[in-house]
């Protein structure tokens, strides 16, 4: 009797989980979540203009509990092991749990930060955004070499700038190593570098144009294009892997088909 009861309970749980799974995997479930995140973003933006509005605060609380319900449905439908095997699901879980934990906190700035971080849930919700972030994370080891090269080049040019231009401009530009680094960052982003930095120095030190032109070519053009090239290579890597897997699958199916044809031919020959 107990065994039958346990089997019945197991079947009911399996049926319930399958029903929840169908809800989670429904074609309108994810768009609904994305719409809810966007709506939550509008509420947060509105609160920057209307602070302390009770209606907006209530709406925000309702959305948090809807997010909690979404997580519960996903954990039940997919199973806890499957759900937490995806790092983006762990990220979602952390954001939602953080929203609950810090909602009643006296630290208002922390609560606002957690609420803003809820908008980042758009990344795992939209596959295209998730693909870009995954590619960026995969490219980090390759970018470390470019970062090291950038630090070396910036350091060399900062030392040269501090040595030769510290008396030409105010100390805030090339008066010390760290101020020179910040000035070079301004130059490499093309932020008023010609009128504010380069031309005043070139007026006093004519050969300074070599310094700035060479730094822009190396720092802004070469290194920036290296970073873009590395990221783009990782963005296309997933597509290449998918195509390679598809080709391998076609090759395996072709080999199996050839084997089946060969067996059929062998059977026909034996019958003769």
Secondary structure as UniProt FT lines:
FT   HELIX           2..24
FT   TURN            27..28
FT   HELIX           29..47
FT   TURN            48..49
FT   TURN            51..52
FT   HELIX           54..78
FT   HELIX           80..84
FT   HELIX           87..101
FT   TURN            102..104
FT   HELIX           108..117
FT   HELIX           118..120
FT   HELIX           121..125
FT   HELIX           127..165
FT   TURN            166..168
FT   HELIX           171..174
FT   HELIX           177..188
FT   TURN            189..190
FT   HELIX           194..198
FT   HELIX           199..204
FT   TURN            206..207
FT   HELIX           208..215
FT   HELIX           216..222
FT   HELIX           223..271
//
